[in-house]
């Protein structure tokens, strides 16, 4: 999957704040994503993010 820093992604499951869209801040073995609803930043393993992406916005 071709993802770059700054891409906006929509996930299948929502963040606890209710938002489904995230911004990629770091790409590598782990992804650092930022919730666009509440602004929280989360480090998630690459495999989990790629599995849960619905679409790239």
MOPAC internal coordinates of N, CA, C and O (Angstrom, degrees):
PM7 1SCF
backbone

  N    0.0000 0     0.00 0     0.00 0    0    0    0
  C    1.4461 1     0.00 0     0.00 0    1    0    0
  C    1.5258 1   108.57 1     0.00 0    2    1    0
  O    1.2310 1   120.72 1   -46.82 1    3    2    1
  N    1.3156 1   116.22 1   133.18 1    3    2    1
  C    1.4638 1   121.59 1  -176.52 1    5    3    2
  C    1.5316 1   109.95 1   -97.35 1    6    5    3
  O    1.2310 1   120.82 1   -80.50 1    7    6    5
  N    1.3308 1   116.04 1    99.50 1    7    6    5
  C    1.4597 1   121.79 1   179.18 1    9    7    6
  C    1.5163 1   109.36 1  -122.02 1   10    9    7
  O    1.2310 1   120.50 1   -37.87 1   11   10    9
  N    1.3220 1   116.65 1   142.13 1   11   10    9
  C    1.4611 1   122.15 1  -179.08 1   13   11   10
  C    1.5211 1   110.39 1  -125.39 1   14   13   11
  O    1.2310 1   121.17 1   -19.07 1   15   14   13
  N    1.3262 1   115.36 1   160.93 1   15   14   13
  C    1.4568 1   120.85 1   176.81 1   17   15   14
  C    1.5252 1   108.75 1   -61.64 1   18   17   15
  O    1.2310 1   120.97 1   -44.34 1   19   18   17
  N    1.3218 1   115.74 1   135.66 1   19   18   17
  C    1.4599 1   120.81 1   179.64 1   21   19   18
  C    1.5162 1   114.06 1    95.05 1   22   21   19
  O    1.2310 1   119.83 1   169.45 1   23   22   21
  N    1.3441 1   117.93 1   -10.55 1   23   22   21
  C    1.4675 1   120.39 1   177.57 1   25   23   22
  C    1.5227 1   109.84 1   -67.63 1   26   25   23
  O    1.2310 1   120.80 1   -35.88 1   27   26   25
  N    1.3277 1   116.07 1   144.12 1   27   26   25
  C    1.4621 1   122.00 1   173.85 1   29   27   26
  C    1.5174 1   107.42 1   -98.82 1   30   29   27
  O    1.2310 1   120.16 1   -47.60 1   31   30   29
  N    1.3342 1   117.30 1   132.40 1   31   30   29
  C    1.4555 1   121.62 1  -179.50 1   33   31   30
  C    1.5240 1   110.47 1  -126.04 1   34   33   31
  O    1.2310 1   121.25 1   -30.02 1   35   34   33
  N    1.3202 1   115.22 1   149.98 1   35   34   33
  C    1.4605 1   121.07 1   173.73 1   37   35   34
  C    1.5138 1   107.48 1  -109.63 1   38   37   35
  O    1.2310 1   120.47 1   -52.32 1   39   38   37
  N    1.3217 1   116.71 1   127.68 1   39   38   37
  C    1.4639 1   122.52 1  -177.60 1   41   39   38
  C    1.5272 1   110.34 1   -95.57 1   42   41   39
  O    1.2310 1   120.80 1   -19.93 1   43   42   41
  N    1.3404 1   116.07 1   160.07 1   43   42   41
  C    1.4595 1   121.11 1   177.08 1   45   43   42
  C    1.5229 1   110.98 1   -70.28 1   46   45   43
  O    1.2310 1   120.83 1   140.37 1   47   46   45
  N    1.3424 1   116.03 1   -39.63 1   47   46   45
  C    1.4639 1   120.54 1   179.97 1   49   47   46
  C    1.5202 1   109.00 1  -105.30 1   50   49   47
  O    1.2310 1   120.60 1   -32.18 1   51   50   49
  N    1.3089 1   116.46 1   147.82 1   51   50   49
  C    1.4573 1   120.16 1  -177.54 1   53   51   50
  C    1.5277 1   111.69 1   -91.05 1   54   53   51
  O    1.2310 1   121.58 1   -21.66 1   55   54   53
  N    1.3147 1   114.59 1   158.34 1   55   54   53
  C    1.4597 1   123.24 1   174.12 1   57   55   54
  C    1.5263 1   107.46 1   -71.74 1   58   57   55
  O    1.2310 1   118.95 1   -25.66 1   59   58   57
  N    1.3291 1   119.61 1   154.34 1   59   58   57
  C    1.4690 1   120.44 1   179.52 1   61   59   58
  C    1.5369 1   114.47 1   -53.58 1   62   61   59
  O    1.2310 1   119.35 1   156.63 1   63   62   61
  N    1.3374 1   118.85 1   -23.37 1   63   62   61
  C    1.4702 1   120.96 1   178.54 1   65   63   62
  C    1.5260 1   111.37 1   -76.67 1   66   65   63
  O    1.2310 1   119.88 1   167.09 1   67   66   65
  N    1.3436 1   117.83 1   -12.91 1   67   66   65
  C    1.4591 1   121.32 1   176.98 1   69   67   66
  C    1.5215 1   114.32 1   106.57 1   70   69   67
  O    1.2310 1   119.53 1   174.21 1   71   70   69
  N    1.3222 1   118.51 1    -5.79 1   71   70   69
  C    1.4650 1   122.81 1  -178.04 1   73   71   70
  C    1.5322 1   110.59 1   -90.97 1   74   73   71
  O    1.2310 1   120.16 1   -38.59 1   75   74   73
  N    1.3287 1   117.29 1   141.41 1   75   74   73
  C    1.4679 1   121.59 1   178.93 1   77   75   74
  C    1.5276 1   113.16 1  -106.43 1   78   77   75
  O    1.2310 1   119.61 1   173.59 1   79   78   77
  N    1.3388 1   118.35 1    -6.41 1   79   78   77
  C    1.4611 1   120.85 1  -176.66 1   81   79   78
  C    1.5277 1   111.00 1  -101.38 1   82   81   79
  O    1.2310 1   121.45 1   -40.17 1   83   82   81
  N    1.3303 1   114.82 1   139.83 1   83   82   81
  C    1.4552 1   122.61 1  -177.75 1   85   83   82
  C    1.5228 1   109.49 1  -135.46 1   86   85   83
  O    1.2310 1   120.71 1   -22.20 1   87   86   85
  N    1.3241 1   116.25 1   157.80 1   87   86   85
  C    1.4555 1   123.21 1   175.34 1   89   87   86
  C    1.5207 1   108.17 1  -113.83 1   90   89   87
  O    1.2310 1   119.99 1   -43.99 1   91   90   89
  N    1.3376 1   117.62 1   136.01 1   91   90   89
  C    1.4673 1   121.52 1   178.12 1   93   91   90
  C    1.5262 1   109.68 1   -80.95 1   94   93   91
  O    1.2310 1   120.74 1   -54.76 1   95   94   93
  N    1.3180 1   116.19 1   125.24 1   95   94   93
  C    1.4617 1   121.52 1   178.48 1   97   95   94
  C    1.5229 1   111.99 1  -106.08 1   98   97   95
  O    1.2310 1   119.97 1   153.00 1   99   98   97
  N    1.3350 1   117.67 1   -27.00 1   99   98   97
  C    1.4697 1   122.38 1  -178.80 1  101   99   98
  C    1.5160 1   108.51 1  -147.48 1  102  101   99
  O    1.2310 1   120.46 1   -43.11 1  103  102  101
  N    1.3220 1   116.73 1   136.89 1  103  102  101
  C    1.4562 1   122.43 1  -179.42 1  105  103  102
  C    1.5189 1   108.29 1  -124.81 1  106  105  103
  O    1.2310 1   120.48 1   -48.15 1  107  106  105
  N    1.3194 1   116.69 1   131.85 1  107  106  105
  C    1.4618 1   122.29 1   179.56 1  109  107  106
  C    1.5218 1   107.93 1   175.04 1  110  109  107
  O    1.2310 1   120.32 1    36.82 1  111  110  109
  N    1.3352 1   116.99 1  -143.18 1  111  110  109
  C    1.4638 1   120.13 1   175.33 1  113  111  110
  C    1.5272 1   109.75 1   -63.05 1  114  113  111
  O    1.2310 1   120.98 1   142.54 1  115  114  113
  N    1.3284 1   115.74 1   -37.46 1  115  114  113
  C    1.4585 1   121.87 1   174.38 1  117  115  114
  C    1.5194 1   108.20 1  -114.71 1  118  117  115
  O    1.2310 1   120.64 1   -33.36 1  119  118  117
  N    1.3170 1   116.38 1   146.64 1  119  118  117
  C    1.4578 1   121.20 1   175.00 1  121  119  118
  C    1.5127 1   108.01 1  -102.60 1  122  121  119
  O    1.2310 1   120.55 1   -40.05 1  123  122  121
  N    1.3261 1   116.56 1   139.95 1  123  122  121
  C    1.4639 1   121.13 1   171.23 1  125  123  122
  C    1.5125 1   105.29 1  -106.45 1  126  125  123
  O    1.2310 1   121.17 1   -62.86 1  127  126  125
  N    1.3223 1   115.36 1   117.14 1  127  126  125
  C    1.4539 1   120.38 1  -178.02 1  129  127  126
  C    1.5263 1   109.65 1  -117.96 1  130  129  127
  O    1.2310 1   121.02 1   -30.46 1  131  130  129
  N    1.3323 1   115.66 1   149.54 1  131  130  129
  C    1.4625 1   121.61 1  -179.80 1  133  131  130
  C    1.5199 1   108.63 1  -119.15 1  134  133  131
  O    1.2310 1   120.48 1   -55.16 1  135  134  133
  N    1.3087 1   116.69 1   124.84 1  135  134  133
  C    1.4634 1   122.11 1   177.34 1  137  135  134
  C    1.5182 1   108.64 1   -68.29 1  138  137  135
  O    1.2310 1   120.27 1   -46.99 1  139  138  137
  N    1.3317 1   117.10 1   133.01 1  139  138  137
  C    1.4591 1   120.64 1  -179.47 1  141  139  138
  C    1.5218 1   112.10 1   -82.51 1  142  141  139
  O    1.2310 1   120.25 1   168.47 1  143  142  141
  N    1.3313 1   117.13 1   -11.53 1  143  142  141
  C    1.4550 1   120.22 1   178.73 1  145  143  142
  C    1.5174 1   112.28 1   -82.63 1  146  145  143
  O    1.2310 1   120.64 1   124.15 1  147  146  145
  N    1.3386 1   116.38 1   -55.85 1  147  146  145
  C    1.4634 1   120.30 1  -174.52 1  149  147  146
  C    1.5282 1   113.24 1  -108.19 1  150  149  147
  O    1.2310 1   119.55 1   167.36 1  151  150  149
  N    1.3377 1   118.46 1   -12.64 1  151  150  149
  C    1.4636 1   121.41 1   177.55 1  153  151  150
  C    1.5194 1   114.59 1    87.01 1  154  153  151
  O    1.2310 1   119.47 1  -176.10 1  155  154  153
  N    1.3177 1   118.61 1     3.90 1  155  154  153
  C    1.4603 1   121.47 1  -179.36 1  157  155  154
  C    1.5247 1   110.15 1   -71.00 1  158  157  155
  O    1.2310 1   120.45 1   -39.12 1  159  158  157
  N    1.3383 1   116.75 1   140.88 1  159  158  157
  C    1.4606 1   122.62 1   178.73 1  161  159  158
  C    1.5210 1   109.02 1  -106.43 1  162  161  159
  O    1.2310 1   120.60 1   -44.45 1  163  162  161
  N    1.3475 1   116.46 1   135.55 1  163  162  161
  C    1.4521 1   122.29 1  -175.36 1  165  163  162
  C    1.5245 1   109.51 1  -133.62 1  166  165  163
  O    1.2310 1   120.38 1   -42.01 1  167  166  165
  N    1.3307 1   116.89 1   137.99 1  167  166  165
  C    1.4674 1   122.13 1   172.93 1  169  167  166
  C    1.5328 1   107.33 1   -95.48 1  170  169  167
  O    1.2310 1   120.74 1   -54.57 1  171  170  169
  N    1.3382 1   116.19 1   125.43 1  171  170  169
  C    1.4616 1   121.80 1  -177.19 1  173  171  170
  C    1.5277 1   108.76 1  -132.56 1  174  173  171
  O    1.2310 1   119.66 1   -40.33 1  175  174  173
  N    1.3540 1   118.25 1   139.67 1  175  174  173
  C    1.4761 1   119.88 1   176.94 1  177  175  174
  C    1.5283 1   111.71 1   -59.39 1  178  177  175
  O    1.2310 1   120.79 1   -35.60 1  179  178  177
  N    1.3249 1   116.09 1   144.40 1  179  178  177
  C    1.4639 1   122.90 1  -177.03 1  181  179  178
  C    1.5297 1   112.42 1   -54.43 1  182  181  179
  O    1.2310 1   120.32 1   135.33 1  183  182  181
  N    1.3134 1   116.99 1   -44.67 1  183  182  181
  C    1.4641 1   121.45 1  -176.76 1  185  183  182
  C    1.5339 1   111.41 1   -60.24 1  186  185  183
  O    1.2310 1   120.51 1   139.39 1  187  186  185
  N    1.3344 1   116.63 1   -40.61 1  187  186  185
  C    1.4643 1   121.00 1  -179.36 1  189  187  186
  C    1.5245 1   111.47 1   -68.25 1  190  189  187
  O    1.2310 1   120.08 1   139.47 1  191  190  189
  N    1.3338 1   117.45 1   -40.53 1  191  190  189
  C    1.4688 1   120.71 1   179.68 1  193  191  190
  C    1.5252 1   110.17 1   -66.05 1  194  193  191
  O    1.2310 1   120.26 1   132.19 1  195  194  193
  N    1.3337 1   117.12 1   -47.81 1  195  194  193
  C    1.4695 1   120.20 1  -178.17 1  197  195  194
  C    1.5219 1   111.49 1   -61.82 1  198  197  195
  O    1.2310 1   120.05 1   147.03 1  199  198  197
  N    1.3280 1   117.50 1   -32.97 1  199  198  197
  C    1.4609 1   121.34 1   179.14 1  201  199  198
  C    1.5257 1   111.65 1   -70.98 1  202  201  199
  O    1.2310 1   120.42 1   145.99 1  203  202  201
  N    1.3322 1   116.81 1   -34.01 1  203  202  201
  C    1.4714 1   120.76 1  -173.14 1  205  203  202
  C    1.5219 1   114.70 1   -97.80 1  206  205  203
  O    1.2310 1   119.17 1  -176.55 1  207  206  205
  N    1.3408 1   119.19 1     3.45 1  207  206  205
  C    1.4622 1   120.49 1   178.53 1  209  207  206
  C    1.5242 1   109.90 1   -75.00 1  210  209  207
  O    1.2310 1   121.16 1   -50.84 1  211  210  209
  N    1.3264 1   115.39 1   129.16 1  211  210  209
  C    1.4588 1   121.07 1   175.76 1  213  211  210
  C    1.5261 1   109.24 1   -88.27 1  214  213  211
  O    1.2310 1   120.81 1   130.26 1  215  214  213
  N    1.3521 1   116.06 1   -49.74 1  215  214  213
  C    1.4716 1   120.23 1   176.54 1  217  215  214
  C    1.5144 1   110.07 1  -161.40 1  218  217  215
  O    1.2310 1   121.48 1   -20.74 1  219  218  217
  N    1.3347 1   114.77 1   159.26 1  219  218  217
  C    1.4637 1   122.19 1   175.54 1  221  219  218
  C    1.5219 1   107.10 1   -96.25 1  222  221  219
  O    1.2310 1   120.48 1   -54.55 1  223  222  221
  N    1.3155 1   116.68 1   125.45 1  223  222  221
  C    1.4708 1   121.17 1  -176.06 1  225  223  222
  C    1.5183 1   111.94 1   -87.67 1  226  225  223
  O    1.2310 1   120.10 1   180.00 1  227  226  225

